[in-house]
Amino acid sequence: HSIINFSINDNNFQISNVNDTIGLFSYLCNAKVKNIRMEALNIHFDLSSHDYVPTSSVLIGGLAGTADATVIENCSVSGSITVKNCSYLDIGGLVGSLNKGSSYSSAEQCRSSCNITVISNKDTPDAGKYLFCGGIIGDAICNYLTDCFNSGNINIQTEGHGYVGGIIGSTSQKTSFTSCVNTGNIKSNIGCNGFVGGISGRSTAGGLNDTNSYIQCSNSGSIYAPKASYVGGIAGRYGGSTGAPDLK
C-alpha cells in the first residue's frame, strides 16, 4: 500500500492538549501494521505559532506518533519532518515512541530515508529542552528491531538535553537490535547532557536481568556532535545494572 504526499503542518493541524501524537496513525495499540510505503512525506510545525505550548512530549512519526504492543513489518518512509521551537519532543522517521504496552513491540524490515530537522529559537521559553530523535524510532522501551535501515539525515539545531541516534534516539529495558544499519549523517548541536550514536543515542538496561543487544549492526554515516557529552559510532552511551551490552 503506497501513500504519497501525506502532509501535516501548521496550516492544516493545530497541536492542542489532546492532539500531541502526530503521524499517519496518531496512536497504535495491540496492532499489526504491514506493507505500508509512505513517499514524499511532509510534516512541518513551528510551535511558536501555536497558542498552546505543550508541557509534555509531542510525539511525531511518519507512520505513527506513538505505538504500544505493536508489530510493524515491511514499512518505509521517505520525505521530511521539521519541527521548530518545541520544548519536549519524541520524533522518529517511522514512529515517535514505540513501547511494550502489555507485551513487546517490534519493527522488522523497516526503512526510512526521511530527513529530520529540529530547530529551536533561543527566545522561545524552554525550546529544545528535552529531545528523543531517531531515524526510525524516537524513543523505545522493550522492543525488537530487526533488519531496519535508515539513510535519512538528522539535523539538530538545539542546545537542550537530548538523545539522538541513527536508528533510535533512546532505548531502555531489554531492547534488541539485529542487522540494523544506519548510513544517514547526524549533525547535532545538543549540549553537555547530550547522547549521540550511529545506532542509538542512549541504551539503558532497566532491571537486573535486562541486557540490550546489538547483533550485526553497523553505522557508516558521519556524526558531528561537538557539544554532546557522549558520542559513539554505535551507541552514545550504554548504561544499566547488567554491565556491558551484548555485542556481536
Salt bridges, closest charged atoms under 4 A:
ASP10 OD2 - HIS44 ND1 3.74
ASP10 OD1 - HIS50 NE2 2.76
GLU39 OE2 - ARG37 NE 2.91
GLU73 OE2 - LYS32 NZ 3.92
GLU73 OE1 - LYS34 NZ 3.94
ASP147 OD1 - ARG111 NH2 3.45
GLU159 OE2 - LYS122 NZ 3.68
GLU159 OE2 - LYS227 NZ 3.21
ASP246 OD2 - LYS248 NZ 3.93
